[in-house]
Amino acid sequence: MKTHLIFTIFLAGIKLILAMDNENVTVNEDIIDIMHCENESYNQQSVESYARQNNRDPIYRPHGTLARTLYNKYLADERLQNYDRRKWYAVDPGRLPPTIASLFLQLSADQETEQFLEQATEKSDWVLTQLWHSLARSFLGLFMTQTSINGLLGRGSMFVFSLEQFRLLLGGGGGRDHLLDLGAGDGRTTQVMAPLFAQVSVTEVSGPMRSALVKKGFRLVEVDEWARAGARYDVITCLNLLDRCDRPLSLLRDLRAALRPGGRALMALVLPFSPYLETGAADHRPAELLPVRGEGFEQQAASLVQEVLPSCGLAVERWSRVPYLCEGDLNQAFYWLDDAVFVLRAS
């Protein structure tokens, strides 16, 4: 059944590719779309603005839909290459209380980060693969979540931090025993952290992502068992999960209870905060609302440090800002959202 489905989509993709040579063909935005990480995506208007600023002809339109798509991607990728990546890691200390500003750990793009960006750029230029992914997403999206689609197609890998950045966040050193990575996705970030631990356990709800984790050799723990199984962990990571789960406050309390004495938790959250459930509630809203207050990155980070996390019995040792990077597509080489990363201990 699965083979027949994929073969059917493949044939439809071939027809689409052949049709691209016809200048009268219009490609639906659902076929060549923008991934969820879209706060820094470059639409047609911004591409034309960039072209004017760099003495390019904004009226130039290559012949054919595919040619126009690739030309716009070329301009978008050029703009990405010229983007000041120091902004990814910067905060405005003047918008933070002094006690919270003093806990901030300044990071920067390192070699591992640049390698991810280079690989993402290379993969985004695989035109036939990207066309196939775009078409498959349009069809599979009728009955699968975006997370499961990415797992099935082996696309959309994410990057939060490098091994060295992770080591700095934890305060240096290594030799810890047991890591639990909640909502591990395809396991790419788990693989970054794994060298510092003797044991690695993971949770994940998406079937295709669970299969990817098993193939990478990680021990799967059921999402409804890890907090009640009595196990304790040296480090628990909760990376970009709180805005995608139904009960984030309960999760934080369970996380605290599952830490060994002296253990640490690492939490990453996209700010400004915008919760969204892929499955479950018809309105995609969680049953528990994380009470994050304020406007903008700094104010919401301060709200988490001063109010939300202490209410769950967690204290912040240090925190930082990093880009939550994901692989790109036919629109641009990569996308990002702004992540606040907090190192937590039981208070």
C-alpha positions as CSV (number, residue, x, y, z in Angstrom):
1,M,0.0,0.0,0.0
2,K,2.8,2.4,1.0
3,T,4.8,1.5,-2.1
4,H,1.8,2.1,-4.4
5,L,1.1,5.4,-2.7
6,I,4.7,6.7,-3.1
7,F,4.8,5.4,-6.8
8,T,1.6,7.3,-7.6
9,I,2.9,10.5,-6.1
10,F,6.2,10.0,-8.0
11,L,4.4,9.7,-11.3
12,A,2.4,12.9,-10.6
13,G,5.7,14.6,-9.8
14,I,7.2,13.6,-13.1
15,K,4.1,15.1,-14.8
16,L,4.6,18.3,-12.9
17,I,8.3,18.6,-13.7
18,L,7.5,18.1,-17.4
19,A,4.8,20.7,-17.3
20,M,7.3,23.3,-15.8
21,D,8.6,24.0,-19.3
22,N,5.2,25.5,-20.3
23,E,5.2,29.2,-19.4
24,N,1.4,29.1,-19.0
25,V,1.5,26.6,-16.1
26,T,0.8,28.1,-12.7
27,V,2.2,26.3,-9.7
28,N,-0.2,26.3,-6.7
29,E,1.3,27.8,-3.5
30,D,0.3,24.5,-1.8
31,I,2.8,22.7,-4.0
32,I,5.8,25.0,-3.7
33,D,5.1,26.3,-0.2
34,I,7.0,27.8,2.7
35,M,7.9,25.7,5.7
36,H,6.7,26.5,9.2
37,C,9.9,28.4,10.0
38,E,8.8,31.4,8.1
39,N,9.6,34.5,10.1
40,E,12.6,35.2,7.9
41,S,11.4,33.8,4.6
42,Y,11.7,36.1,1.6
43,N,8.5,36.6,-0.4
44,Q,8.2,38.1,-3.9
45,Q,8.0,41.6,-2.6
46,S,11.2,41.3,-0.4
47,V,13.1,39.6,-3.2
48,E,12.2,42.5,-5.6
49,S,13.3,45.0,-2.9
50,Y,16.6,43.2,-2.5
51,A,17.1,43.2,-6.3
52,R,16.6,47.0,-6.5
53,Q,19.0,47.6,-3.6
54,N,21.7,45.5,-5.4
55,N,21.3,47.0,-8.8
56,R,19.4,44.0,-10.2
57,D,16.5,44.2,-12.5
58,P,13.4,43.6,-10.4
59,I,11.2,43.3,-13.4
60,Y,13.3,40.5,-14.9
61,R,11.2,37.3,-15.3
62,P,12.9,34.2,-16.5
63,H,10.9,32.1,-19.0
64,G,8.9,29.4,-17.4
65,T,7.6,28.8,-13.8
66,L,10.5,26.7,-12.7
67,A,13.0,29.1,-14.0
68,R,11.3,32.0,-12.2
69,T,11.3,29.9,-9.0
70,L,15.0,29.2,-9.2
71,Y,15.8,32.8,-10.0
72,N,13.9,34.0,-7.0
73,K,15.7,31.4,-4.9
74,Y,19.0,32.6,-6.1
75,L,18.2,36.1,-5.0
76,A,16.8,34.9,-1.6
77,D,19.9,32.7,-1.0
78,E,22.2,35.6,-1.8
79,R,20.4,37.7,0.7
80,L,20.8,34.9,3.3
81,Q,24.5,34.7,2.7
82,N,24.8,38.5,3.3
83,Y,22.7,38.4,6.5
84,D,24.5,39.4,9.7
85,R,24.4,36.2,11.7
86,R,25.4,37.9,14.9
87,K,21.8,39.1,15.2
88,W,20.8,35.5,15.7
89,Y,22.5,35.4,19.1
90,A,22.0,39.0,20.3
91,V,19.7,40.5,22.9
92,D,19.2,44.1,24.1
93,P,20.4,44.2,27.7
94,G,18.5,47.5,28.2
95,R,15.3,45.6,27.8
96,L,16.2,43.1,30.5
97,P,16.2,43.4,34.3
98,P,19.9,43.5,35.5
99,T,19.6,40.1,37.3
100,I,18.4,38.4,34.2
101,A,20.9,40.1,31.9
102,S,23.7,38.8,34.2
103,L,22.6,35.2,33.5
104,F,22.8,35.6,29.7
105,L,25.5,33.5,28.0
106,Q,26.6,35.0,24.7
107,L,27.1,32.4,21.9
108,S,27.9,32.8,18.2
109,A,27.8,30.8,15.0
110,D,30.6,28.2,15.1
111,Q,32.0,25.7,12.6
112,E,29.3,23.1,13.3
113,T,26.6,25.7,12.7
114,E,28.2,26.8,9.4
115,Q,28.5,23.2,8.3
116,F,24.7,22.7,8.8
117,L,24.0,25.8,6.8
118,E,26.3,24.7,4.0
119,Q,24.6,21.3,3.9
120,A,21.1,22.8,3.9
121,T,22.1,25.1,1.1
122,E,23.4,22.2,-1.0
123,K,20.3,20.1,-0.4
124,S,18.0,23.0,-1.3
125,D,19.6,23.0,-4.7
126,W,18.6,19.4,-5.5
127,V,15.7,20.6,-7.7
128,L,14.1,17.2,-8.5
129,T,14.2,16.2,-4.9
130,Q,12.7,19.5,-3.8
131,L,9.9,19.2,-6.4
132,W,9.2,15.7,-5.2
133,H,9.1,16.8,-1.6
134,S,6.8,19.7,-2.4
135,L,4.3,17.6,-4.3
136,A,4.4,14.8,-1.6
137,R,3.8,17.3,1.2
138,S,0.7,18.6,-0.6
139,F,-0.8,15.1,-0.9
140,L,0.3,13.6,2.4
141,G,-0.8,16.7,4.3
142,L,-4.4,15.7,3.7
143,F,-4.0,12.9,6.3
144,M,-0.6,13.3,8.1
145,T,1.0,16.0,10.3
146,Q,3.9,18.1,9.0
147,T,6.2,16.4,11.5
148,S,5.3,12.9,10.3
149,I,5.6,14.0,6.6
150,N,9.1,15.2,7.3
151,G,10.0,12.0,9.0
152,L,8.6,9.9,6.2
153,L,10.4,11.9,3.5
154,G,13.6,12.3,5.6
155,R,13.6,16.1,5.2
156,G,13.4,19.2,7.3
157,S,16.1,18.5,9.8
158,M,16.6,21.0,12.5
159,F,19.6,22.6,14.2
160,V,19.5,24.2,17.7
161,F,23.1,24.2,18.9
162,S,26.4,22.6,18.3
163,L,28.2,20.1,20.7
164,E,30.5,22.9,21.9
165,Q,27.6,25.3,22.4
166,F,25.7,22.6,24.4
167,R,28.8,22.0,26.5
168,L,29.0,25.7,27.3
169,L,25.3,25.9,28.2
170,L,25.8,23.0,30.6
171,G,28.8,24.7,32.2
172,G,31.5,22.7,30.6
173,G,32.8,19.2,31.4
174,G,31.3,15.9,30.4
175,G,31.0,12.3,31.7
176,R,27.4,12.5,32.6
177,D,25.4,9.3,32.8
178,H,21.9,9.5,31.4
179,L,20.2,12.0,29.0
180,L,16.5,12.1,28.3
181,D,15.5,14.0,25.1
182,L,11.8,14.8,25.1
183,G,10.2,15.2,21.7
184,A,13.4,14.2,19.9
185,G,12.1,14.4,16.3
186,D,14.4,12.7,13.8
187,G,17.2,12.6,16.4
188,R,19.6,15.0,14.7
189,T,19.9,17.2,17.8
190,T,20.1,14.2,20.0
191,Q,23.1,13.0,18.1
192,V,24.8,16.3,18.8
193,M,24.3,15.9,22.5
194,A,24.9,12.1,22.8
195,P,28.7,12.1,23.0
196,L,28.5,13.6,26.5
197,F,26.5,10.7,28.0
198,A,26.8,7.0,28.7
199,Q,23.0,6.5,28.1
200,V,20.5,8.3,25.9
201,S,16.7,7.9,26.0
202,V,14.2,9.7,23.8
203,T,10.5,10.3,23.5
204,E,8.5,11.0,20.3
205,V,4.9,10.7,19.2
206,S,5.3,10.7,15.4
207,G,5.5,7.2,14.0
208,P,8.0,8.0,11.2
209,M,10.2,10.0,13.6
210,R,10.1,7.1,16.1
211,S,11.4,4.8,13.3
212,A,14.2,7.3,12.5
213,L,15.2,7.3,16.2
214,V,15.3,3.5,16.5
215,K,17.5,3.4,13.3
216,K,19.9,5.8,15.0
217,G,20.1,3.4,18.0
218,F,18.3,5.5,20.6
219,R,16.2,3.9,23.4
220,L,12.6,4.9,23.0
221,V,10.5,5.7,26.1
222,E,6.8,6.1,25.8
223,V,5.5,9.7,26.2
224,D,3.0,8.6,28.8
225,E,5.5,6.6,30.8
226,W,8.8,8.5,31.2
227,A,7.4,10.7,34.1
228,R,5.8,7.7,35.9
229,A,8.4,5.0,35.4
230,G,10.5,6.1,38.4
231,A,13.6,6.7,36.3
232,R,15.8,9.7,37.1
233,Y,18.0,11.5,34.7
234,D,21.2,13.6,34.9
235,V,20.0,15.9,32.0
236,I,16.6,16.3,30.5
237,T,16.2,18.3,27.3
238,C,12.9,19.8,26.2
239,L,13.7,21.6,22.9
240,N,11.0,23.5,21.1
241,L,8.3,21.2,22.6
242,L,6.4,23.4,25.1
243,D,4.7,25.4,22.3
244,R,3.6,22.1,20.6
245,C,2.3,20.1,23.6
246,D,-1.1,20.0,25.2
247,R,-0.1,20.4,28.8
248,P,3.2,22.4,29.0
249,L,2.9,23.3,32.8
250,S,2.4,19.6,33.7
251,L,5.3,18.7,31.5
252,L,7.6,21.2,33.3
253,R,6.5,19.8,36.7
254,D,7.1,16.2,35.6
255,L,10.5,17.2,34.2
256,R,11.5,18.6,37.6
257,A,10.5,15.5,39.4
258,A,12.4,13.3,37.0
259,L,15.8,15.0,37.6
260,R,18.4,13.3,39.7
261,P,19.8,15.4,42.6
262,G,22.1,17.9,41.0
263,G,20.6,17.2,37.6
264,R,19.9,19.9,35.0
265,A,17.3,20.5,32.4
266,L,17.7,22.3,29.1
267,M,14.6,24.0,27.6
268,A,14.4,25.8,24.3
269,L,11.3,27.8,23.3
270,V,10.6,29.9,20.2
271,L,9.8,33.6,21.1
272,P,7.5,35.4,20.7
273,F,5.5,32.5,22.2
274,S,2.9,31.1,19.9
275,P,1.4,27.7,20.9
276,Y,0.0,25.3,18.2
277,L,-1.1,21.7,18.5
278,E,-0.6,19.6,15.3
279,T,-3.1,17.0,16.5
280,G,-5.9,16.9,19.1
281,A,-7.9,20.0,19.6
282,A,-9.9,21.3,16.6
283,D,-8.7,24.8,17.3
284,H,-5.1,23.7,17.7
285,R,-5.0,25.3,21.2
286,P,-3.5,23.5,24.2
287,A,-5.5,22.5,27.3
288,E,-3.0,24.3,29.5
289,L,-1.8,27.8,28.6
290,L,1.8,28.7,29.4
291,P,1.4,32.2,31.0
292,V,4.2,34.0,29.1
293,R,3.8,37.8,29.4
294,G,5.3,40.7,27.5
295,E,6.0,41.7,24.0
296,G,9.2,40.9,22.1
297,F,12.0,38.4,22.8
298,E,13.5,40.1,25.9
299,Q,10.3,40.7,27.7
300,Q,9.0,37.2,27.2
301,A,12.3,35.7,28.2
302,A,12.2,37.7,31.4
303,S,8.6,36.5,32.1
304,L,9.8,32.9,31.8
305,V,12.7,33.4,34.1
306,Q,10.9,35.5,36.7
307,E,7.4,33.9,36.7
308,V,6.6,30.8,34.6
309,L,9.6,28.6,35.4
310,P,9.7,29.4,39.2
311,S,6.0,28.5,39.4
312,C,7.0,25.0,38.3
313,G,9.8,24.7,40.8
314,L,12.6,25.4,38.3
315,A,15.3,28.1,38.6
316,V,17.4,29.4,35.7
317,E,21.2,29.1,36.0
318,R,22.0,30.6,32.6
319,W,20.2,31.3,29.3
320,S,21.0,32.3,25.8
321,R,19.6,33.1,22.4
322,V,20.2,30.9,19.3
323,P,18.6,30.4,15.9
324,Y,16.3,27.5,15.5
325,L,17.4,26.5,12.0
326,C,15.7,24.2,9.6
327,E,16.6,23.0,6.1
328,G,15.1,24.9,3.2
329,D,13.3,24.2,-0.1
330,L,12.8,25.7,-3.5
331,N,12.1,29.1,-1.9
332,Q,15.3,29.5,0.0
333,A,18.2,27.5,1.5
334,F,17.2,27.5,5.1
335,Y,14.8,29.1,7.6
336,W,15.0,30.1,11.2
337,L,13.1,31.1,14.3
338,D,14.4,32.8,17.4
339,D,15.0,30.4,20.3
340,A,15.5,31.2,24.0
341,V,17.5,28.4,25.6
342,F,17.4,28.0,29.4
343,V,19.5,25.8,31.7
344,L,17.4,24.8,34.7
345,R,17.8,23.2,38.1
346,A,15.2,22.2,40.7
347,S,14.6,25.1,43.1
